[in-house]
Amino acid sequence: MDLISSLTDSFRSLFHDEPRLFCSPGRVNLIGEHTDYNEGFVLPAAIDKAIYLAIGPRSDNKLHIVAHDLGKTYQGSLDQLEKTNTWADYLLGVLAQLKQAGHSFGGLNCLFGGTIPMGSGLSSSAALENAVGFAVNELYGLGLSRIDLVKLSQRAENEFVGAKVGVMDMFASMMSKAGHVIKLDCRSLGYTYAPIQMEGIRIVLCDSRVKHSLVSSEYNTRRAECEAGVRLLQAFYPSIGSLRDVTMAMLDEHVKTANPHLYRRCAYVVQENQRLLDGVAALESGDVAAFGQYMYGSHEGLSRWYEVSCPELDILVDIARQQPGVLGARMMGGGFGGCTINLVQEDALSAFSEHITKEYFARTGKDTYLHTCKIQDGTKELN
């Protein structure tokens, strides 16, 4: 790959040393959005768009990090890891968490670049966090497991970056297996791999070209609203720990009239968990068309009940729904921009691409970029 060669050559030129190379992929989530921080279920998989690191240890505590694609550099020290409110925070947060956990390691020379479209909802931030944690673990022999690294990446984003994201993005990027989806229980972190039988069907991402930032969006507000709904219900059901424990009957009886706003937020999450379980059953029986209908239901809930969509995402789903050969579509990721995920029959792919590109521009004045994806392995070192 040209990017790997470019990173390697640049590393040699800048640091006069041979790098070790690591790859950490972005992810798609077939269904189950905003359920992860509510201890629900998700159905993600890693894709063949990734962050790549060329990295090596230093003999001191200095950090020299280059964002190859941006042409920007961060230089600092492990002795003073402070928030910068820039791209560097995703790396610095991981290093800060490693130090906080008592791990001993030295400085780093690092270049990174990627093939994940930034701001598209494919979790480039989680991929970068995983890549750095995985690489430092390997370089300095820290002995951390993949699950340890997943939790560390999540803490880095929650506590250092300041985005109260759930565990799904990091887990999918780190733990995925080619040709499989992961049914992940975000409460226990219990998971199973399921082969995805989609012969003749492709996963296509349509980029709205609307960029989002989870930190500055209403992501944290939605989490707080869910927690407020749980607190309201705990007055009646003290054993409830999260929306994972809540039923629609509970919401209908105690929240619907008392707080209609919180009702809509919480009802979406409860319904989305059930859609995922029903959708997994459809996939396991080979009924991809039925699964696609659950995807449309998911988008409806995200747009109208949870209100994390935007006009451009709604338009993309509306166009896809009317196009022959499209089995399902929905917005994906935190929301407020990014991509839709579509299940498209291969023999309809060309017509779908042409129609959605033309129609989206006609209705928004924006171009949409399409990415056809394959499911691949999680974070790894490249030989």
Sequence and secondary structure as in RCSB ss.txt:
>XXXX:A:sequence
MDLISSLTDSFRSLFHDEPRLFCSPGRVNLIGEHTDYNEGFVLPAAIDKAIYLAIGPRSDNKLHIVAHDLGKTYQ
GSLDQLEKTNTWADYLLGVLAQLKQAGHSFGGLNCLFGGTIPMGSGLSSSAALENAVGFAVNELYGLGLSRIDLV
KLSQRAENEFVGAKVGVMDMFASMMSKAGHVIKLDCRSLGYTYAPIQMEGIRIVLCDSRVKHSLVSSEYNTRRAE
CEAGVRLLQAFYPSIGSLRDVTMAMLDEHVKTANPHLYRRCAYVVQENQRLLDGVAALESGDVAAFGQYMYGSHE
GLSRWYEVSCPELDILVDIARQQPGVLGARMMGGGFGGCTINLVQEDALSAFSEHITKEYFARTGKDTYLHTCKI
QDGTKELN
>XXXX:A:secstr
 HHHHHHHHHHHHHHSS  EEEEEEEEEESS  S GGGT EE EEEEEEEEEEEEEE SSSEEEEEETTTTEEEE
EETTB    SSTHHHHHHHHHHHHHTT     EEEEEEESS TTSSS HHHHHHHHHHHHHHHHTT    HHHHH
HHHHHIIIIII     SHHHHHHHH  TTEEEEEETTT  EEEEE   TTEEEEEEE      TTTSSHHHHHHH
HHHHHHHHHTT TT  SGGG  HHHHHHHTTTT HHHHHHHHHHHHHHHHHHHHHHHHHTT HHHHHHHHHHHHH
IIIIIS    HHHHHHHHHHHTSTTEEEEEE SSSSSSEEEEEEEGGGHHHHHHHHHHHHHHHHS   EEEEE B
   SEEE 
